[in-house]
Amino acid sequence: LGVGISHTSFQNLMLILSASYLLVLLAARTLPLRALLAAIVAANLILLLGPPLISQDVFGYMSFARLGALHGLDPYTHVAAEVPTDPGFGFVGWPFLHSPYGPLFTLASYATAPLGLAGALWTFKAVAVSSSLGTVALVARAAGRIGHSRRWAAAFVGLNPVLLVLAVGGAHNDTLIIMLLAGALAL
């Protein structure tokens, strides 16, 4: 669409986001729970609907899935550059890298290959948002169980600029790991 943001604007917006985050944390224990949850869900939905931010990793996930599922090539021994005619090749940030991801994630990602590029991207974005929101719920639950503020815990995790911009905004698989760690904490 030709819409972009300069490095300076991005940095300024991140500073504003970070300052706002600190203000919310200071007031989180007194803010209405519904308002906090609405802000967390809204932030995640905005990032779900927007383009991938900062990183091209999601296109790497898609490339490794397509290598295995569509081209019959092992992503641990082959690279995206070996199939330059693949429609996703132009989006891959590291075309000469073997998959650095574990076999469970890589194999699961094969299910996105038949969805096409758009379907796979939406799937990875939805997984990132779902995992982010699941993490918030698990951390808030764990905090409440040990007598701490669920509101503050939810705000601390759910409105964290690093989680939102880097992990959710980039549709990173890290959100799955964070959710698993939060699940362990909740247990």
N, C-alpha and C positions, 0 to 999 in steps of 0.2 A: 504493500500500500504506500510505500515511500514515507511512512511515519517513523520517526526515530527520536532519540534523545541523546544529547551530547554527554560526554563524560562529566563535564562540570555540572550539568543539570542533574545527572544521576547521583553524583556525590552530594549535591545539595538536598535532593529528595531523601537520600539515605540518612543524612544528618537530621533532617526534620522527622523522619520516621523513628530514628533512634531516640531523639529527644522526647517525642510523643510517647514512645514505649516506656521510657523512664518515668514520665508523669503518670501514666496509667498504673505502673507498678506501685508508685507512691500512694495512689488512691484506690488500688484494687480491692482492699478489704472493705471499703465503704461504698463502692460502686454497685449498682443493682446487678445481680447475677445475669439476668436476661440481657442487659446492655452489653456485658462482657462477652457472653456467648454469641450474641448477634454480631458484635464486632469481629470475633474470631471467625465465625462462619462467613461473614461478608468478605473478610480479607482473603480467605481461602477461595471463595467463589470468584473473586476478581482475578486472582492468579490462575484459576482454572480456565477462565475465559480468555486470558491474555496469551501472548506468545511466550515461548520459553525464554527465560531471562539468563543472562550472563554466560551460561555454559551450553555447549553442544553435546553434552553427555547423553541426553535422551536420544539423539540421533545415532550415537554409537550403540545404544541398546537395540535400537531398531535395526541397525546394520548387522550386528552380530546375529540377531534373530533371523533376518532375511538370508544371511549367509548359510545358516544351518537349515532352516525350514524350506526355503525356496530354491537355493542353489546347491544344496547337498554338500556344502563345505563346512568343515569343522572350524568354528571361530577361534579355537585355541591353536590351530596350526595354519590358518589362512587369515588374510586381512581384507578389508573392504576394497582396497585398491586392486584386488584381483578380479573384481566384478565392477568395473567403472561404468558399465551400462545400466546398473541398477538405478532406478529412479531416486533412491535415497542417497546415492553416493555424493552428490554435490553438497549435502548438508552435514556430512561427517567431518568432524573437526580433527580427527586423528586417523586417517585412512591406512596408515602403515602399522597400526597397533593390533596385536592379538587381544582377544577378550581378557580383561583383567578381573572379570566377575566370576563368582563361583558357579559351579555347574547347576545348582538348583535354580538360581535366578536366570541364568542363560537359557536353560531348558524351558522354564516357565515362560520366558519372553518369546519363545518360538510360537506360542499361541497368538501373538499379535501380528505375525508376518502375513497371514491371509487377509487381515483387515485393511491392508494397504497402508500407505504412509500416514494419511490423515487419521484413519481408525486406530493405528498403533499409537500415534502421538496422543490422541484423546484418551486412549486406554492408560498410557503411562501417566498422563496428567491426572486422570481420575484416581489412579492408585496412589499418587503422591498426596492428593487432597484427602482422600479417605484415610490414609495412614496418618497424616498430620492431625486430622480431627480425632482419630482413634487414640493417638498419643495424648492429646489434650485431655480426653475423657479418662484415660488410665492414670495419668499423673494427678489429675484433680481427685480422683477416687483414692489413690494411694495417700495423698496429702491429708485428706479427710480422715482416713483410717488411723493416722498417727497423730491426729489432733491439730493439724495445721490448716490454714485457710485454703479451701478449695478454690475460691475466687482468685487469690493471689497466684496459686499454682497454675490454674488455667490461663491466667493472663501472662504469667512468666513464660510458659511454653507456647501458647497459642498465638501470641502477638509478638513473639521474638522476631526481630528483623532478619536474623540469620536463617532461622527456619523458614520464614515466609519467602524471602527474596531468593536465597540460594537453593534451598531444598525443594520447597513447593513450587516456586517460580521456575526453577530449572527442571521440574518433573524428575527429580533425582530418586534413585532407588534407596538412598540413605534414609528416606522417610520410613521405609519398611523396617530397617534395622532399629531406628529410633522407637518405633511402635513396639517391636519385640522387647527392647530394653525397658520401655515403660510397662509392658505387661509383666516382665519379671519383677519390677519394682512393686507393682500392684499386688502381685502374689506374695 
